[in-house]
Amino acid sequence: MSFLDRFKKAEPARPASLSVTASATEVLAPVSGEGVAMAALPDPLFAGGAMGTAYGVEPADGIVYAPVSGTVTATTATLHAVGLCSDAGVEVLIHVGVDTVNMKGDGFESFVEKGQRVAAGEPLMSFDRAKIRQAGYPDTVIVVITNTDDLARVEPVAPAHVSAGEKIFEVASAR
């Protein structure tokens, strides 16, 4: 170890992946917590289905895992959202909190970048629930199937309490 190495900031440890298997017709919960039906989501844009069929989770912790195996299609400079396209063509947006874009990345950390391949259960990002609440925002994690209209069926199947890696949507392939 050199003298300067003593002053380098340690890289935060990346959480371990979940041990899950997702079929091409399943979208898994990205976090554990209490489920929120689409109509009850705290953001009218998501609650009204404007971006596609959605489901929310009031998170029990601050780690977001990939709900599908596929490719990262979008990340944000503010680190509060990530888009994925599953191997079966299901487009999924994971949005952490409501109006958290205003936090400009404070309290968020991304583990992935656009174009990266991910497996279901792989950590995508982390967020500080206390910072989100302290900023006055809900920390609901919203999962949206953004290409709902292109799929034959998108059915929410989540129970009232979900565990990360548990099935929350059943989807039928593109029409």
C-alpha positions in Angstrom: 0.0 0.0 0.0 1.4 3.3 -1.0 1.2 6.5 1.1 -1.5 8.0 -1.2 -3.6 4.8 -1.0 -4.4 5.6 2.6 -6.4 8.7 1.5 -8.5 7.1 -1.2 -12.1 6.7 -0.5 -13.2 3.1 -0.2 -15.6 2.0 -2.9 -18.9 1.1 -1.4 -19.6 -2.6 -1.3 -22.1 -3.8 -3.9 -24.8 -5.9 -2.3 -25.0 -9.5 -3.2 -27.4 -10.7 -5.9 -30.6 -12.5 -5.0 -30.8 -16.2 -5.8 -33.9 -16.1 -8.1 -35.1 -17.6 -11.3 -37.5 -15.6 -13.4 -39.3 -17.0 -16.4 -39.9 -14.9 -19.5 -43.5 -14.4 -18.4 -42.7 -13.0 -15.0 -41.6 -9.6 -13.6 -40.2 -9.8 -10.1 -40.4 -7.4 -7.2 -37.3 -5.2 -7.1 -37.6 -4.6 -3.4 -39.3 -6.1 -0.3 -42.1 -4.3 1.4 -45.8 -3.5 1.4 -47.5 -3.7 -2.0 -49.4 -0.7 -3.4 -52.0 -1.2 -6.1 -51.6 1.1 -9.2 -54.7 3.2 -8.4 -53.3 3.9 -4.9 -49.8 5.1 -6.1 -48.8 8.5 -4.7 -48.2 10.0 -8.2 -51.2 10.6 -10.5 -49.1 9.9 -13.6 -48.3 6.4 -12.5 -51.7 5.8 -10.7 -53.6 6.7 -13.9 -51.5 4.3 -16.0 -50.2 7.0 -18.3 -46.9 5.2 -18.6 -48.2 1.7 -18.5 -49.4 -0.9 -15.9 -47.7 -0.1 -12.6 -47.3 -1.6 -9.1 -45.7 0.0 -6.1 -43.9 -1.2 -3.1 -43.4 0.8 0.2 -39.8 -0.5 0.7 -38.5 -2.2 3.7 -34.9 -1.4 2.7 -33.0 0.6 0.2 -31.6 -1.9 -2.4 -33.3 -2.3 -5.8 -32.8 -5.6 -7.6 -33.3 -6.4 -11.3 -36.9 -7.6 -11.8 -36.0 -9.3 -15.1 -33.0 -10.6 -16.9 -32.2 -8.3 -19.8 -30.4 -5.1 -20.8 -30.3 -1.7 -19.0 -32.0 0.7 -21.5 -32.0 3.9 -19.5 -30.4 5.4 -16.4 -30.8 8.9 -15.1 -28.3 11.5 -14.1 -30.3 11.9 -10.8 -29.9 8.1 -10.2 -33.6 7.7 -9.1 -34.8 5.5 -12.0 -33.6 2.8 -14.3 -35.1 1.2 -17.4 -34.7 -2.4 -18.5 -35.8 -4.5 -21.5 -36.2 -8.1 -20.6 -34.9 -10.9 -22.9 -38.6 -11.4 -23.8 -39.1 -7.8 -24.8 -40.9 -6.6 -21.7 -39.9 -2.9 -21.0 -39.7 -2.2 -17.3 -39.2 1.2 -15.6 -38.2 1.2 -11.9 -38.8 4.6 -10.3 -37.7 5.2 -6.7 -39.9 7.7 -4.9 -42.1 10.5 -6.1 -40.5 13.8 -7.2 -37.1 12.4 -6.1 -35.7 13.8 -9.3 -35.5 17.1 -7.3 -32.9 15.4 -5.0 -30.4 15.5 -7.9 -28.9 12.2 -7.0 -28.4 12.9 -3.3 -29.0 9.6 -1.4 -28.9 7.4 -4.5 -26.2 5.1 -5.9 -26.3 3.2 -9.2 -24.6 -0.1 -9.8 -25.3 -0.3 -13.5 -25.0 1.7 -16.7 -26.9 1.9 -19.9 -26.3 -1.1 -22.3 -25.2 -3.4 -19.4 -26.6 -6.9 -19.3 -28.2 -7.8 -16.0 -29.7 -11.0 -14.5 -32.9 -11.1 -12.5 -32.0 -10.5 -8.8 -28.8 -8.5 -9.6 -28.5 -5.2 -7.6 -29.3 -2.1 -9.8 -29.2 0.7 -7.3 -29.4 1.7 -3.7 -31.2 4.6 -2.0 -31.3 6.2 1.4 -34.9 6.0 2.6 -34.3 8.5 5.4 -32.9 11.1 3.0 -35.9 10.7 0.8 -38.4 11.1 3.6 -36.3 14.0 5.1 -36.6 15.8 1.8 -40.4 15.4 2.1 -41.0 12.8 -0.6 -42.6 9.4 -0.5 -40.1 6.6 -1.0 -42.5 4.3 -2.9 -40.7 2.1 -5.5 -42.8 2.1 -8.6 -42.5 -0.6 -11.3 -44.0 0.1 -14.6 -44.4 -2.1 -17.7 -43.9 0.7 -20.2 -44.9 -1.3 -23.3 -48.1 -2.6 -21.8 -50.0 -1.8 -25.0 -47.6 -4.0 -27.0 -48.1 -7.1 -24.9 -51.0 -9.5 -25.0 -51.4 -9.5 -21.2 -50.0 -7.7 -18.2 -51.5 -8.9 -14.9 -50.4 -7.7 -11.5 -50.2 -10.8 -9.2 -48.5 -9.5 -6.1 -49.8 -10.1 -2.6 -50.1 -7.3 0.0 -46.5 -8.0 1.2 -43.8 -8.8 -1.3 -40.2 -10.0 -1.0 -37.6 -8.9 -3.4 -37.5 -11.5 -6.1 -41.1 -12.5 -5.7 -43.4 -12.4 -8.8 -45.5 -9.2 -9.1 -46.5 -9.4 -12.8 -47.4 -12.1 -15.2 -47.0 -11.0 -18.8 -47.9 -12.7 -22.1 -45.6 -12.1 -25.1 -46.0 -9.4 -27.7 -48.9 -9.6 -29.9 
